Amino acid sequence: MNENLFTSFITPTMMGIPIVLLIIMFPSILFPSPSRLIDNRLVSVQQWLVRLTSKQMLSIHNHKGQTWALMLMSLILFIGSTNLLGLLPHSFTPTTQLSMNLGMAIPLWAGTVATGFRYKTKASLAHFLPQGTPSPLIPMLVIIETVSLFIQPMALAVRLTANITAGHLLIHLIGGATLALTSISTITACIAFTILVLLTILEFAVALIQAYVFTLLVSLYLHDNT
């Protein structure tokens, strides 16, 4: 086991220089631009999945919302591929860093809010005060709705960070327990290894689901403001 449970979450360095930017740019290599008349099976499957996801996610949007299609598809591909690459041995998952997730959530949230105030000013302001509110509750409700609006990017970032970090910690703990049990009880070690394999499969699903949830929530914020 590592000397520190959180060692795998430390930003990697090479000759004292952080290489997190290279790691963040690496997933883009996995999605090459097709340059042939007839694509191979891998590119065809990627394009089919992108079309399926974009059709499902953008079906609720009007024309202004659909202009965000490239941004939303790039976001889900980046988060999904980064989460999956982070499950490889001796790898680093940038989405376990709250600072990076906030760096994605805050600009996207601010963009949707700015779009709402530009194209639906009255409707956006109406969210701060529901219709039929008693006069004594107006100041309190305005404060509550304002706070809930500014909490949205925090909720996006914390949800992604917590889910990815929790899964990595569980894999780390169960993997260490499996190694420790091999010299004590072979049967117990086999049971722990089986749990580890099942948890790893679950983490592959969680990696894709969290990418979809993050992008879907941004899409819903956009839908409310367009």
C-alpha positions in Angstrom: 0.0 0.0 0.0 1.1 3.6 -0.5 2.3 5.6 2.4 -0.6 8.0 2.0 -4.2 7.2 1.0 -4.4 10.3 -1.1 -1.1 9.9 -2.9 -2.9 9.0 -6.2 -4.7 12.4 -6.2 -1.5 14.4 -6.1 -0.8 16.3 -9.3 2.1 14.5 -11.1 5.2 16.3 -11.9 8.2 15.7 -14.3 11.5 17.3 -13.3 9.6 19.5 -10.9 7.2 20.8 -13.6 3.4 19.9 -13.3 2.3 17.9 -16.3 -1.4 18.1 -15.6 -1.9 20.1 -18.8 -0.4 17.3 -20.9 -2.7 14.8 -19.1 -5.8 17.0 -19.8 -4.9 17.3 -23.5 -4.2 13.5 -23.9 -7.9 12.4 -24.3 -8.2 14.5 -27.5 -5.8 12.0 -29.2 -8.5 9.3 -28.7 -11.0 11.1 -30.9 -9.2 11.7 -34.2 -10.9 13.7 -37.0 -11.9 11.3 -39.8 -9.8 11.9 -42.9 -11.0 9.0 -45.0 -14.0 8.5 -47.2 -14.8 5.2 -45.4 -14.1 5.2 -41.6 -12.9 2.2 -39.6 -15.1 0.5 -37.0 -13.8 2.5 -34.1 -14.4 5.9 -35.7 -17.9 4.7 -36.8 -18.8 3.6 -33.3 -17.6 6.9 -31.9 -19.6 8.9 -34.4 -22.7 6.8 -33.7 -22.4 7.3 -30.0 -21.9 11.1 -30.4 -24.9 11.4 -32.7 -27.1 9.3 -30.3 -26.1 11.3 -27.3 -26.5 14.7 -29.0 -29.9 13.7 -30.4 -31.1 12.7 -26.9 -29.6 15.7 -25.1 -30.5 18.4 -27.6 -34.1 17.3 -28.4 -35.5 19.6 -25.7 -33.7 22.7 -26.9 -34.8 25.4 -29.3 -32.5 26.9 -32.0 -30.5 29.0 -29.6 -29.9 26.1 -27.3 -28.8 23.8 -30.1 -26.0 26.2 -31.0 -24.3 24.8 -27.8 -24.2 21.3 -29.4 -20.4 21.4 -30.0 -19.7 22.6 -26.5 -21.9 20.0 -24.8 -20.5 17.1 -26.9 -16.9 18.2 -26.3 -17.7 18.4 -22.6 -19.1 14.9 -22.3 -16.4 13.4 -24.4 -13.7 15.1 -22.4 -15.1 14.2 -18.9 -15.9 10.6 -19.9 -12.5 9.9 -21.5 -10.7 11.5 -18.6 -12.6 9.5 -16.0 -12.0 6.3 -17.9 -8.3 7.0 -18.4 -8.0 7.7 -14.6 -9.0 4.0 -13.9 -5.8 2.7 -15.5 -3.0 1.7 -13.2 -0.4 4.4 -12.3 -2.6 7.1 -13.9 -4.0 10.4 -12.7 -7.6 11.6 -12.9 -7.9 15.4 -13.3 -11.6 15.3 -12.4 -10.8 14.4 -8.8 -9.5 17.9 -8.4 -12.3 20.3 -7.3 -10.4 23.3 -8.8 -10.5 21.8 -12.3 -14.2 20.9 -12.0 -15.0 24.4 -10.8 -13.0 25.7 -13.7 -15.4 23.8 -16.0 -18.7 24.4 -14.1 -18.4 28.1 -13.4 -17.9 29.4 -17.0 -20.5 27.1 -18.4 -23.0 28.1 -15.7 -22.2 31.8 -16.1 -22.7 31.4 -19.9 -26.1 29.9 -19.5 -27.2 32.6 -17.0 -25.8 35.3 -19.2 -27.7 33.8 -22.1 -30.9 33.8 -20.1 -30.6 37.5 -19.0 -29.9 38.4 -22.7 -32.7 36.5 -24.4 -35.2 35.9 -21.6 -34.7 38.8 -19.2 -38.2 38.9 -17.8 -38.4 35.1 -17.4 -35.0 35.0 -15.7 -35.8 37.7 -13.3 -39.2 36.1 -12.6 -37.3 33.0 -11.2 -36.2 35.1 -8.2 -39.8 35.7 -7.2 -42.5 33.1 -7.8 -46.0 34.4 -8.7 -48.4 34.8 -5.8 -45.7 35.2 -3.1 -47.0 37.1 0.0 -45.5 40.5 0.4 -43.7 39.7 3.8 -41.9 36.8 2.2 -40.6 38.6 -0.9 -37.2 39.6 0.5 -36.5 36.2 2.0 -37.5 34.4 -1.2 -35.3 36.7 -3.3 -32.4 35.9 -1.1 -33.1 32.1 -1.2 -33.4 32.0 -5.0 -30.3 34.1 -5.4 -28.3 31.7 -3.2 -29.7 28.7 -4.9 -28.7 30.2 -8.3 -25.1 30.7 -7.2 -24.9 27.2 -5.6 -25.5 25.5 -9.0 -21.9 25.5 -10.2 -20.7 24.4 -6.8 -23.2 21.5 -6.9 -22.0 20.5 -10.4 -18.3 20.5 -9.4 -18.7 18.9 -5.9 -20.9 16.1 -7.3 -18.4 15.1 -10.0 -15.4 15.4 -7.6 -17.1 13.4 -4.8 -18.3 10.5 -7.0 -15.0 10.0 -8.8 -12.9 10.4 -5.6 -15.0 8.0 -3.6 -14.7 5.3 -6.3 -11.0 5.7 -6.5 -10.6 5.5 -2.7 -12.7 2.3 -2.5 -10.7 0.7 -5.2 -7.5 1.7 -3.4 -8.7 0.4 0.0 -10.1 -2.9 -1.3 -7.0 -3.5 -3.4 -4.7 -2.9 -0.4 -6.9 -5.2 1.7 -6.7 -7.9 -1.0 -2.9 -7.8 -1.0 -2.8 -7.9 2.8 -5.2 -10.9 3.0 -3.2 -13.1 0.5 -0.8 -14.1 3.2 -3.5 -14.6 5.8 -6.4 -16.3 4.2 -6.5 -17.3 0.5 -10.3 -17.7 0.5 -10.9 -14.3 2.0 -8.4 -12.8 -0.4 -10.4 -14.3 -3.4 -13.6 -12.9 -2.0 -12.0 -9.4 -1.7 -10.6 -9.7 -5.2 -14.0 -10.6 -6.6 -15.4 -7.5 -4.9 -12.6 -5.5 -6.3 -13.3 -6.7 -9.9 -17.0 -5.9 -9.5 -16.2 -2.5 -8.1 -13.9 -1.8 -11.0 -16.7 -2.6 -13.5 -19.0 -0.4 -11.5 -16.5 2.4 -11.6 -16.4 2.2 -15.4 -20.1 2.7 -15.5 -19.9 5.6 -12.9 -17.2 7.3 -15.0 -19.5 7.5 -18.0 -22.7 8.2 -15.9 -21.0 11.2 -14.1 -19.9 12.6 -17.5 -23.5 12.3 -18.7 -25.0 13.8 -15.5 -22.6 16.8 -15.5 -23.4 17.6 -19.2 -27.1 16.9 -18.8 -27.3 19.4 -15.9 -25.5 22.0 -17.9 -27.9 21.3 -20.7 -30.9 21.7 -18.4 -29.5 25.0 -17.1 -29.2 26.1 -20.7 -32.8 25.0 -21.5 -34.1 27.1 -18.6 -32.4 30.2 -20.0 -33.1 29.9 -23.7 
